[in-house]
Amino acid sequence: MKDGDDVLVDRGRTKIKEGPAYLIRIDEEVFVKYLGKRPGGRVHVWSENRAFQPFEVELSDPNFEVIGQVVWHAHVSDYL
């Protein structure tokens, strides 16, 4: 996925499974990231773009939210 792509998000799928991408909120910003559960209620967060370093966050952190699973995406250039 690239910046500006269209995504379809299933807001009913918030249970974290490794593999699919998720739309998440951290503070007031929204991102598409990959997630993996870690021991102790932590979540490993990473991106397809290697320029962004992976990090971990507490699942219970009120500034973190899994909005839903990305179930479809399209590159903007596909429409042109």
N, C-alpha and C positions, 0 to 999 in steps of 0.2 A: 504494500500500500504506500501511496505517496501523498504528500500534503495536497489537499484540495480534492482528493477522491471522494466519491459518494459512498456512503456505507448504510446498510440496513442493520439495525440493532434490535435484537429480541430482548426486551426489558424483563421478560419472565425468566431468562436464563442468567442468573447472577451467581450460581454455585460455581466455584472455580474448578476448572479441569485444565490440565496442561494440554496445549495444542491449539485451541482456538484463540483468536484475538478478542479482546474485550474493550468496551468503551468505559473508561474510568474517570472519576473526578478526584483531583488532589487540590485541596483548597478551592479556589474559584476557577481552576483551569481543567479542561477536558482533553483527554488523550486516548488514542487507540494503542493498547499495549498487550503484551502476552503476560500471563500470570501463572504462578506456581505456588502451591501451598508449602509452607515450611513449618517445622516444629515450633511450638510455642505461640501459635496464633499469628505467625508472620507470613507475609506474602512477598515472593520474589517477583519483581516487575522488570520486564525487559522489552526492547524494541527491535524491530527488523533492522532499523538503521543503527549500525554499529557506532555511529558518532555519539549516540546517547548511551551513557554508562548504565548498566543494570543497578538496581537498588532494592532494598527491602523496606516494607512498611508494616506496621501493626494492623491486622484486620479490624481491630476494635477502634482504631484511630478515627475520631469523628470528622477529620478532614479528608478521609479516604472513603470513596464509594465505588462499588462496582455497579455501573448503570445497566449494563447488559452485554450479551455476547454478540459480536459481529457475525452475522449469518450470510452477508453478501456484501461485495464491494465492486466498484467499477472505476476505472481510470477516466478522468474527465476527457482525455484525448480519444477515448473509445467512441465518444458521441460526435466528434468532429469529422 
